[in-house]
C-alpha cells in the first residue's frame, strides 16, 4: 500500500524500562525509551517503526 498523504499521530504510554528490557532484551539500551500499549491496539503505522517520537516530561 502507499504511504498516507495525511500526517497522523497517536498518544502512547511510556513503558517502564525494566518491562521493555524483559520484552526486547537485545534491542533495549539505556539511551532509548519504549512506548506503546503492551496489551492494546494502538501502534505506529505499518512500516513506520523507528520513526521520530516526541517525549514530554510533566
MARZA-364499 format. One record per residue (C-alpha): residue number from 1; x, y, z. Coordinates in steps of 0.5 Angstrom, whole numbers. Each point is the difference from the previous one (the first is absolute). Example, Ala and Ser with C-alpha at 12.3 -4.5 7.8 and 13.67 -1.06 7.14 Angstrom:
% MARZA-364499
+-----+-------+-------+-------+
|   i |    xx |    yy |    zz |
+-----+-------+-------+-------+
|   1 |    25 |    -9 |    16 |
|   2 |     2 |     7 |    -2 |
+-----+-------+-------+-------+
This chain:
% MARZA-364499
+-----+-------+-------+-------+
|   i |    xx |    yy |    zz |
+-----+-------+-------+-------+
|   1 |     0 |     0 |     0 |
|   2 |     2 |     7 |    -1 |
|   3 |     2 |     5 |     6 |
|   4 |    -5 |     5 |     3 |
|   5 |     0 |     7 |    -3 |
|   6 |    -3 |     2 |     7 |
|   7 |     5 |     0 |     6 |
|   8 |    -3 |    -4 |     5 |
|   9 |     1 |     0 |     8 |
|  10 |    -2 |    -4 |     6 |
|  11 |     2 |     0 |     7 |
|  12 |     4 |    -6 |     3 |
|  13 |     1 |    -1 |     7 |
|  14 |     8 |    -1 |     2 |
|  15 |     1 |    -7 |     2 |
|  16 |     5 |    -1 |     6 |
|  17 |     7 |    -1 |    -2 |
|  18 |     0 |    -7 |     4 |
|  19 |    -6 |    -2 |    -3 |
|  20 |     2 |     2 |    -7 |
|  21 |     7 |    -4 |     1 |
|  22 |    -3 |    -6 |     2 |
|  23 |    -5 |     0 |    -6 |
|  24 |     6 |     2 |    -5 |
|  25 |     7 |    -2 |     3 |
|  26 |     4 |     1 |    -6 |
|  27 |    -3 |     7 |    -2 |
|  28 |     0 |     4 |     7 |
|  29 |     6 |     4 |     1 |
|  30 |     0 |     6 |     6 |
|  31 |    -1 |     5 |    -5 |
|  32 |    -7 |    -2 |    -3 |
|  33 |    -7 |     0 |     3 |
|  34 |    -5 |    -4 |    -2 |
|  35 |    -7 |     2 |    -1 |
|  36 |    -7 |    -4 |    -2 |
|  37 |    -5 |    -4 |     3 |
|  38 |     2 |    -7 |     1 |
|  39 |    -7 |    -3 |     0 |
|  40 |    -3 |     5 |    -4 |
|  41 |    -1 |     2 |    -7 |
|  42 |     3 |     7 |    -1 |
|  43 |     6 |     0 |    -4 |
|  44 |     4 |     3 |    -5 |
|  45 |    -2 |     0 |    -8 |
|  46 |     3 |    -6 |    -4 |
|  47 |     7 |     0 |    -1 |
|  48 |     1 |     6 |     4 |
|  49 |     3 |    -3 |     6 |
|  50 |     6 |     4 |     2 |
|  51 |    -3 |     7 |    -3 |
|  52 |     1 |     6 |     4 |
|  53 |    -3 |     1 |     7 |
|  54 |    -1 |     6 |     5 |
|  55 |     0 |    -2 |     7 |
|  56 |    -3 |     6 |     5 |
|  57 |     2 |    -1 |     8 |
|  58 |    -5 |     3 |     4 |
+-----+-------+-------+-------+
